Amino acid sequence: MRLKTWTFAALAAAAAMLSPAGADPGDRIDGAPVIDRLDAASLARGQVHRFYFHAGDQNTGQAWYVPVMVMQGARPGPRLLLTAAIHGDELNGIAVIHRLFAEIDPKALKGTIVAVPGLNTPGLIAHNRNMPYSNDGGGGVNLNRIMPGNPDADDPALFYAGRLWSGLLAKAGDRAIDLHTQSRGTVYPLYAFADPTVPAARRLADLLQPDMIKLDPGLKGTLETALNETGTPAVTLELGAPKRFQPEMITRGVAGVKNVMRDMGMIDGAPKIDGPAPFVGNQAVSVRARRGGIANVMVAIGDEVKKGQPVATMSDPFGRLTDTYVAPVDGRVVSIGDDPLREPGGLLVRVLTMSSDPNCKNGC
C-alpha cells in the first residue's frame, strides 16, 4: 500500500533526494520512502534509514524497487558501501547485511554504511542469476558484466544498471565490498577477488579473512571493477553456495566486514588478522566436462592437489565410466560442481594456483 501522509518538512527533505524527473516524493512502499537518488549525507545521524530505490519499470508499467539501508553514525566519518545479490541466486550476502545492521549500534558508529541487500530485484523475483527481460525476443543479462550501465540506453538491462550506478552506487563509499556466492550447481569457500594494483583493495581482502584470495586485474563490466576504476577501492567476496543461507559463511562474512570497519575507524577496536593465512593465487584453472553425464567429484573445497592428480570422473546413465579428469596445475581446490548432473562444459573442479608466468603477476 502507498501512503501519502508526510508532513511538509518530510516531503521537502525527501524531494531533495530525488532527481528533478524522479519518482513522486510522497510514495511509500511498506512504510519505506521511494527515492531515485540517494543523498546519504543529508540524513539524520545516529539512525538507520530504509528506502526503496526506483531502478526502472517493468513491462506492466509498474516499477522495479531496490531496497536500500543507510546507517548514519552519530559522528561523521568514513563511508562503507555493501552490495549483495547482483546475481539473483546469490543470497548469503543479503543475510550478512541484515545481521550487520542488527548488531551495529548507529549511535556508536563513526561514519556511514550504505547497504543494498538485493541489487537484482528482477533476478531475485525470478529465482534467476541474470536479469530476465522480454524485449525483442526475450533473454537475460548478467548485471555484473554491464556495470556501470547507461541510464540513457534503450536496452532495459543497461538502463537498470545505469540507474543503480548513477543514482545509488557511484561515489557512495570510501571502500566497497560486493557480496556474492557461486552460481547454481557449484560452490565456493569464503573467497575474495582483489586487484593487487589497488593497494587499498588488497588490504580489504586480507581484512575479510577469507580462505583464499585471487589476485585479479578485474573484469570489465563487474561492479568491483567499475568502482575501482572510478576511485573507490573495492573487492568481490564470495560466500559459499547459492540459493540458501549458510550460517557459518554469514557469520564469517559479518566478522570480516566488522574487521574492515575497525580498520576504517568506524567502530572501536583494532582490526584482527588471525587464524590460518589465506591461500593466495593469481590464476584459477577450470576442469570442465567434455561430455554430459553423472559426475563424481573426488576432491573437496580447500584440498591441495598436484598436477595430473585425478579429481573427477564421469559415468553414463548405466554407471559405466566414460572419463577421468585430472588437476591441470598444482594448487588448491577453490570450487567444485556439487550437482552430479553435468552437461558438456559444466564445471567439475576449479584450481587456484600461483602462476610464475610474468603476464600473471597481477592476475590472469
N, C-alpha and C positions, 0 to 999 in steps of 0.2 A: 504494500500500500504506500502511496506517496502522500505525505502530509505537508501542508504549507502553512505552518503556524509560527514561523520565525518572527522575532522582533525585528524592527527596522535596523538596529545596530548589527544583529547577527547576519541579516540579509546583506548589508553593506560589506561586512567582513568577508562573507563567502564570495560575493561578487568580485572582490579584489583578487581571489584565487583563480578566477576564470578568464580565459581569453575573451576578447570582445565578441567573438561569434560563438561563445561557449554554450553549455547546457544551461537551462533555467536554474539560477542560483537558489531557487526555493525548493528544488526537487530533493526528496529524501527517499532512500531505499532501505527498508527495515531500520529506520531511525538514523541512518548514516547519510550525511550530505553528499550530493553528487557534484563532482568537480571535473573540469577538463584541463586544469593546470594546477600543479601543486606549488605553493609558496610556503614551505615549512617554516621559514624564518619569521613569518607573521603570526604563528600560532602561539597560544598561551603556554608559558613554561610550567614545568612540574606536572604535566598531564600527558595522557595518551589520547590521541585524536584518531578517529576512524572515518574513512571516506570510501565512496565508490568513484573510481575514475572512469569517465566516459571515453572508451577507447575506439568507438566506431559503432556501426549499425549493422544489424542482421538483415537478411533479405525479406524479413517480415516488417521491416521498418522500426522494430524495437532495437534498443541499444545494447551493446556489449558493455558490461560493467566489470571493472577490475578492482578487487579490494586493496586498500592502501592503509597501512598503520604507521602512525608517526608518534614516537615517544620523544617529547620535547623536555629535555632535562631542566631541572630547576636553575642550573647555571649554564651559561654559554660554553661552547667547546667544540670539539671535532664532530664531524658528521660521518656516520656509517650507513651505507646502503646495502640492504639484504634483499635478494630476489629469489623466488622459488617457482618451480613448475612452468618455466618457459616451454618445457615439454609436458604435455597434458597427462602423461602417465607416471610422472616423477613426483612422488608425494612426500617423502621423508622431510624435505626442506620446509614444507608447509608446517609440519609439526615442530621443527626446530624454531621457526619464527614464533609460533604460538606460545611455546614453552618459554622462550626467552622473554617475551613480553609479560608473561605471568610471573617470572622470577626477578625481574629488574624493577626496582622502585624508581619511578621518574623523579622523585624528589631527591634521590641520591645520585642521579645521573648528571654528568657533565657533558653537554653536547646534545646531539640529536641522532636518533635511529630512524631512518626511513626504510620501511619494510613492505614488500609486495608479495604476499603469500598466495601466489597464483597468477602469474603473468598471462598465461594462455587460457583465458576463460573458455573460448570455443573448444579447445582441445580437452579441457577438463570435463566439460559437459558431455562431450562425445566419447570420453574414455580413449582418446586418441593422442599419440605422441605429437602429431603435427597439428596445425591449424586447418581444419577442414573447411572448405568453402565450395560454392556451386557455380560460380561464374564460368561461362564459356566452356561448358562440358564437365565441370567438376574437377576435383583433385584435392590435394592437401599440400601444405608448405611447412617446412621446418623453420619456425620462427628464429631459431638460433643459428641460422645461416643467412639471414637477410637483415640483421641489425646494422645500422640504425634505422633502416626502413626509409620511407618517404611519405610524409603526411599529405603530399600533393599528388600521389600516384593514383592511377585508375585501378590498379591491382588491389584487391581487398586486404591481402596479407601484408603487402608493403605499406599500405595505408595504416593498418592497425599497428604494425611495428613502429612506423614513423610517429604515430600519435603517442605511443608509450614513451618513445625516446624524447621527443620534443617537449611533451607536457609533464613528464614524470621522472625519467631516469637521468637525463643528461645533467651533469653537474649537481646531482642530488647528494653526493657523498665525497668525503676526502679519501675514503677507501671503500671498496665494494667486494662482496662475496656473492657469487651466483651459485645457488644450491641446486644440485642435480642428483639423479641416480642413473644406473644403467637402464637400457631400454628393455622391453619385454622379452623374456626368454633368456636373459643374460643377467649377470650380477657383478658388482664391483666391491672392493673393500672401501674403507674411507681413503679417498684418493684425490689428490689435488693436482690441477694443471696450473703451472706458473711460468710466466715469461721471465727467463733469467736476465734479460736486458732491462727489466724494470725492477730495480733492487727492492723497492717497497712491496711489490707483488711477491717477490721471492720470500721476503720476510713474512708476509701474510701466510704463505704456505707452511712455513715452519711453525708459526704460532698456532695454526689449526691442528697440529699434531696428528697428521694422517698416517696411515700405514705405508703409503707410497706417494711419491711426488714425481710427476713427469715434467721435466724441463721442456717447455713447449713454446715455440715462437708465436703461437696464436693462429687461429684460423679465421680468415676474413669472413665477416658476417656473424660471428658469435658476439654475444653481449660482452663477454670478457674482453675480447679484442677491441670492440668499439669503445669501451670505457678506457682501456689502456691507451688507445690512440688519441683520446681527447683529454688525457691528463689525469684520469682517476685510476690509480693503481688497483687492479682487480685480479681475482683468481676465480677459477671454477672449482667447486668442491663437490665431488661425487660421494653419495652416501648410500651405498649398498644397492638394493634391488627395487624395481618399480612396483607400482600398484599395491603398496602395502605400507604400513607403519612398522618400522623395526626399532624397538625401544633402545637397544644398545647403540645403534647408529645415531638416533635422535639425541641421546644423552651425550655422546661424544661430540656431536655437532654443536650442541649448546655450549659445552665446555670449551670447545675451540673458539667459538665466537666471543665468549667472555674473555678468553685469553687475548684475543685481538683488541677487545675493548680496554683491557688493562694496559696493554702496550700503547694504546692511543690516549691514555689518561682519562677515559670516560667513566670508569669505575675504579674503586680503590683496590690497591694491591699491585704487586709486581707480576708480570707475566711468568708463567711456569712452562719451561721446556723440559719435560721429564718423560720417563717411560722409554720404551725402545725407540731408537732413532728410525725415522722412515727410510725405506729403501728408495734411493733416488736414481732415476734413469732418464735418458734423453731420447729413447726410441721405443715404441710399442709395436710389436710384430704379431700379426694375427694369423692363426691357423683356422682356415675355413673349410667347410665341407665341399668336397669335389662332386659329390652326388647326394641326393636325398636319401634319408633312411633313419634308422634308430641309432642315436649316438650314445656312446658310453665314455664320459669324460673321466680320466684316470687320475687327475690331479685336482688339488684344491686351491682356493684363493690363498696367495701368500707363499705357496710352495716354491722352493728353489729347484730349478730344472737346468739340465745340461743339454747342449745342442745334440740332437739325434735321439734323445730320450723319448720313448713312447708316451704320448699324453692323451690320446683318444682313439677309439675305434668306431667303425660304422658297420651296422648289420642291415640286412634286407628284412622284409616283413616276416621271413621264416626263421630269423635268428642266425642266418649264415653270415659270417664275417666277410665284408666286402672291402674294407680299407683299414689301414692302421696309420695314424698320424703321429709325427714326432715334433719335438720342440725345434724351431728353426734357429734359435740362438740360446746362449746361456742367459739366465736371468731369473726373474720372479714372476709367478702367475698373477696377473693383475685383473683378469676377467675370464669367466667361463660361461659357456652356454648351459643353463640349468634346465632347459626344456629338452628332453631326449629326442623330440621330433625335429629334425633339421632338414631344411631344404638346401639345394645347391647354393653355395655361397654363405650359408649360415655360420655364425661364429661358433667355434668349438672351444678354443683357448686363445688368450692373448698374453704375450710375454713382454714384460717391461725389462729393458736392458740398458746398459751404459755403453753406447757405441763409441769406438775410437775414431770413427770417420770424422775428419775435421769439419765437414759440412753439417754434422750433427751436434757440434759443440753446444749450441743453444737450443737444441731440439730438432727433431725431424720426424 
